Amino acid sequence: MSTETASKEILIDVRALPPGTCRSAIIRTIADLPTDTDLVVAAPHDPAPLREYLDVAHPDAFGWSYLEEGPDVWRVRIHRLAA
């Protein structure tokens, strides 16, 4: 018998947020992200600058995988790595 645990998921679609609030909303969510929860970010462009921020501010603390790579929408999954 195999046991699988489904992780929870929080979606932030930056296309629906007011301009200028995206980064703070994402950073706040990442800071409080539990180990068993993934953050999925949907954006109209590659959110690579967010990955660069995470690599500098929180080295080796988060995993990153692309779910969709444009051209109209980019979606990435971010998850906290076990310490």
C-alpha positions as CSV (number, residue, x, y, z in Angstrom):
1,M,0.0,0.0,0.0
2,S,1.5,3.4,-1.0
3,T,0.8,6.5,0.9
4,E,0.8,9.8,-1.0
5,T,0.3,13.2,0.6
6,A,-1.2,15.8,-1.6
7,S,0.4,19.2,-1.1
8,K,-1.8,22.2,-0.8
9,E,-1.5,25.0,-3.3
10,I,-1.8,28.8,-3.2
11,L,-2.3,30.6,-6.5
12,I,-1.4,34.2,-7.0
13,D,-2.4,35.5,-10.4
14,V,-0.5,38.8,-10.7
15,R,-2.5,39.7,-13.7
16,A,-5.5,40.2,-11.4
17,L,-3.6,42.4,-8.9
18,P,-3.3,46.2,-8.9
19,P,-0.1,47.5,-10.4
20,G,2.6,47.9,-7.8
21,T,1.2,45.3,-5.4
22,C,2.4,42.1,-7.0
23,R,5.9,41.8,-5.5
24,S,4.9,42.6,-1.9
25,A,2.0,40.1,-2.2
26,I,4.2,37.3,-3.4
27,I,7.0,38.0,-1.0
28,R,4.6,38.1,2.0
29,T,3.1,34.8,0.8
30,I,6.5,33.2,0.4
31,A,7.6,34.3,3.9
32,D,4.7,32.4,5.4
33,L,4.7,29.4,3.1
34,P,4.4,26.2,5.0
35,T,6.5,23.2,3.9
36,D,3.5,21.2,2.7
37,T,2.1,24.1,0.6
38,D,3.2,25.2,-2.9
39,L,2.8,28.6,-4.3
40,V,1.9,28.9,-8.0
41,V,2.5,32.3,-9.5
42,A,0.8,33.2,-12.8
43,A,2.2,36.2,-14.7
44,P,2.0,37.7,-18.2
45,H,5.8,37.5,-18.4
46,D,8.7,35.2,-17.2
47,P,8.9,35.8,-13.4
48,A,12.7,35.1,-13.5
49,P,13.5,38.3,-11.4
50,L,11.5,36.6,-8.6
51,R,13.7,33.6,-8.8
52,E,16.8,35.7,-8.7
53,Y,15.4,37.4,-5.5
54,L,14.7,34.1,-3.9
55,D,18.2,32.8,-4.7
56,V,19.8,35.9,-3.1
57,A,17.5,36.5,-0.2
58,H,16.8,32.8,0.7
59,P,19.6,30.7,-0.8
60,D,18.7,27.0,-1.1
61,A,15.4,27.5,0.7
62,F,12.9,27.2,-2.2
63,G,12.4,25.0,-5.2
64,W,11.2,26.4,-8.5
65,S,9.6,24.7,-11.5
66,Y,8.0,26.1,-14.6
67,L,4.5,24.8,-15.3
68,E,3.8,27.0,-18.3
69,E,6.3,29.1,-20.3
70,G,4.4,31.8,-22.3
71,P,3.8,33.4,-24.5
72,D,0.6,34.7,-22.9
73,V,1.0,33.3,-19.4
74,W,3.8,32.0,-17.4
75,R,3.2,29.8,-14.4
76,V,5.8,28.7,-11.8
77,R,5.5,26.4,-8.8
78,I,7.5,27.5,-5.7
79,H,7.9,25.2,-2.7
80,R,9.9,25.4,0.5
81,L,12.7,22.9,0.6
82,A,13.2,20.8,3.7
83,A,15.9,22.2,6.0
